[in-house]
Amino acid sequence: MTKYKIHPLLEKRWSPRAFSPEPIAEEDVNEIFTAASWAASAMNEQPWQYVYAMRGTPGFDALWDCLATGNKPWTKHAAVLFVAIKVDTFSDTGKPNKWAMHDVGMANAQLLLQATSKDIYGHLMAGFGSDQVKELLQLDDNLTPVCMGALGYLGEADELDEPYRSREKAPRTRKDLDEFVRKI
């Protein structure tokens, strides 16, 4: 699938919209978030927090209500919804942590790879109401929602409505290296 060999786990990871109704065991959820905790971060600050809820709970419904309209049809079948939150300042100085967004991205990448290693898939979303999440979770001014995510086992693409079915079945593509890597 790739021109150059990469680890099979990286090749396997993708962001599906079709999730099965199978729940995820709490132990697996804890392993997934533990992987996030081991991500690299500036000065080992670990400037992230996660809030999650399992499908069928009031928490899931409350998080689902924060999603943009375009994400609601397919996320209702996910086993878990979560919010990734950035801590904006360093804990020891209170100064702005300009690397925090990068570090949350690192944690999210490890979260997704750990999930993929267990045949659990994740789909991160920018389409959500940040202010709605802040209010729901009563986040202070030092905490910023970065993205929401859905986790679950793969479902059947044919069970999705359009346009999600077509997107799910479309071939995965990536930019060629020469479009984003240069040697000097």
C-alpha positions as CSV (number, residue, x, y, z in Angstrom):
1,M,0.0,0.0,0.0
2,T,2.9,2.4,0.6
3,K,5.9,3.0,-1.6
4,Y,8.3,2.6,1.3
5,K,7.9,0.0,4.0
6,I,6.3,1.2,7.2
7,H,5.3,-0.7,10.3
8,P,2.1,-2.7,9.7
9,L,0.4,-1.0,12.6
10,L,0.8,2.4,11.0
11,E,-0.5,1.1,7.7
12,K,-3.5,-0.5,9.4
13,R,-4.6,2.6,11.2
14,W,-7.4,4.6,9.6
15,S,-10.4,6.7,10.6
16,P,-13.5,4.7,9.9
17,R,-17.1,5.8,10.2
18,A,-18.7,2.4,10.3
19,F,-18.6,1.0,13.9
20,S,-20.1,-2.3,15.1
21,P,-22.4,-2.4,18.1
22,E,-19.8,-4.4,20.1
23,P,-18.8,-2.6,23.3
24,I,-15.2,-2.0,24.3
25,A,-14.1,-3.5,27.6
26,E,-13.1,-1.0,30.3
27,E,-9.7,-2.7,30.5
28,D,-9.1,-2.0,26.8
29,V,-10.2,1.7,27.2
30,N,-7.7,2.0,30.1
31,E,-4.9,0.5,28.0
32,I,-5.7,2.9,25.1
33,F,-5.5,6.0,27.4
34,T,-2.4,4.6,29.1
35,A,-0.7,4.6,25.7
36,A,-1.6,8.3,25.4
37,S,0.1,9.0,28.7
38,W,3.4,7.7,27.4
39,A,3.6,10.2,24.6
40,A,6.5,12.6,24.4
41,S,5.9,16.1,25.6
42,A,7.9,19.3,26.3
43,M,9.5,19.1,29.7
44,N,7.4,15.9,30.3
45,E,4.5,18.3,31.1
46,Q,1.9,15.9,29.6
47,P,-0.4,18.8,28.9
48,W,-3.5,16.7,28.1
49,Q,-6.6,15.5,29.7
50,Y,-9.2,13.1,28.3
51,V,-12.9,12.8,29.2
52,Y,-14.8,9.8,27.8
53,A,-18.1,8.0,27.9
54,M,-19.4,4.6,26.8
55,R,-22.3,4.3,24.4
56,G,-25.6,3.8,26.2
57,T,-24.8,6.2,29.1
58,P,-26.0,9.8,29.7
59,G,-22.3,10.9,29.4
60,F,-22.2,9.5,25.8
61,D,-25.4,11.3,24.9
62,A,-24.1,14.6,26.4
63,L,-20.8,14.3,24.4
64,W,-22.7,13.3,21.3
65,D,-24.9,16.4,21.6
66,C,-21.7,18.5,21.3
67,L,-20.8,17.1,17.9
68,A,-21.4,19.0,14.6
69,T,-24.4,17.8,12.6
70,G,-22.2,16.1,10.0
71,N,-20.6,13.8,12.7
72,K,-23.8,12.8,14.5
73,P,-25.2,10.2,12.0
74,W,-22.2,7.8,12.2
75,T,-20.8,8.5,15.7
76,K,-24.0,7.2,17.4
77,H,-22.7,3.7,16.8
78,A,-19.3,4.2,18.3
79,A,-18.6,2.3,21.5
80,V,-16.8,5.3,23.1
81,L,-16.8,9.1,22.6
82,F,-14.0,11.2,24.1
83,V,-12.7,14.7,24.2
84,A,-9.0,15.5,24.1
85,I,-8.2,18.6,26.2
86,K,-5.1,20.8,26.1
87,V,-3.7,22.3,29.3
88,D,-2.7,25.7,28.1
89,T,0.0,26.6,30.7
90,F,3.0,25.0,32.3
91,S,2.1,23.6,35.7
92,D,5.2,24.9,37.5
93,T,5.4,28.5,36.0
94,G,1.9,29.2,34.8
95,K,3.4,30.5,31.6
96,P,1.8,29.6,28.2
97,N,2.9,26.2,26.9
98,K,3.3,26.9,23.1
99,W,4.0,23.2,22.5
100,A,0.9,21.9,24.2
101,M,-1.1,21.4,21.0
102,H,1.7,19.4,19.5
103,D,2.0,17.3,22.6
104,V,-1.8,16.6,22.6
105,G,-1.4,15.5,19.0
106,M,1.4,13.1,20.0
107,A,-0.8,11.6,22.8
108,N,-3.7,11.2,20.3
109,A,-1.4,9.4,17.8
110,Q,-0.3,6.9,20.5
111,L,-3.9,6.5,21.6
112,L,-4.9,5.7,18.1
113,L,-2.1,3.3,17.5
114,Q,-2.7,1.4,20.8
115,A,-6.4,1.1,19.8
116,T,-5.5,-0.2,16.4
117,S,-3.2,-2.8,17.9
118,K,-6.3,-4.2,19.6
119,D,-8.5,-4.0,16.4
120,I,-10.3,-1.0,17.9
121,Y,-10.4,2.0,15.5
122,G,-10.6,5.7,16.2
123,H,-11.8,8.7,14.3
124,L,-10.8,12.1,15.6
125,M,-13.0,15.1,14.8
126,A,-12.7,18.8,14.7
127,G,-16.4,19.2,14.1
128,F,-17.8,19.8,17.6
129,G,-18.9,22.8,19.7
130,S,-15.8,23.7,21.7
131,D,-17.8,26.2,23.9
132,Q,-20.5,23.5,24.4
133,V,-17.9,21.0,25.6
134,K,-16.3,23.6,27.9
135,E,-19.7,24.3,29.5
136,L,-20.7,20.6,29.7
137,L,-17.4,19.6,31.4
138,Q,-17.1,22.9,33.3
139,L,-13.6,23.4,32.0
140,D,-11.7,26.4,33.4
141,D,-9.9,29.0,31.2
142,N,-6.7,27.0,31.3
143,L,-8.2,24.0,29.5
144,T,-9.1,23.9,25.8
145,P,-10.9,21.2,24.0
146,V,-8.7,20.1,21.0
147,C,-10.8,17.5,19.3
148,M,-13.4,14.8,20.0
149,G,-12.9,11.1,19.1
150,A,-14.9,8.0,18.5
151,L,-13.6,4.5,19.3
152,G,-15.1,1.2,18.3
153,Y,-14.7,-2.1,16.4
154,L,-15.2,-2.0,12.7
155,G,-18.8,-2.2,11.4
156,E,-20.2,-2.6,7.9
157,A,-19.8,0.3,5.5
158,D,-23.1,-0.7,3.7
159,E,-25.0,0.1,6.9
160,L,-24.0,3.8,6.7
161,D,-26.1,6.4,4.9
162,E,-24.7,8.5,2.2
163,P,-22.4,10.4,1.9
164,Y,-20.7,8.4,4.6
165,R,-20.9,5.0,2.8
166,S,-19.1,6.3,-0.2
167,R,-16.4,7.9,1.9
168,E,-15.9,4.7,3.9
169,K,-15.4,2.7,0.7
170,A,-13.2,5.2,-1.1
171,P,-9.5,4.2,-1.4
172,R,-7.2,5.6,1.2
173,T,-4.7,8.0,-0.3
174,R,-1.8,10.0,1.0
175,K,0.3,12.8,-0.5
176,D,3.6,11.8,-2.2
177,L,6.7,12.5,-0.2
178,D,7.8,15.1,-2.6
179,E,4.8,17.2,-1.7
180,F,5.7,17.6,1.9
181,V,9.4,16.5,2.4
182,R,12.4,18.3,1.0
183,K,16.1,17.7,1.5
184,I,18.5,20.6,1.7
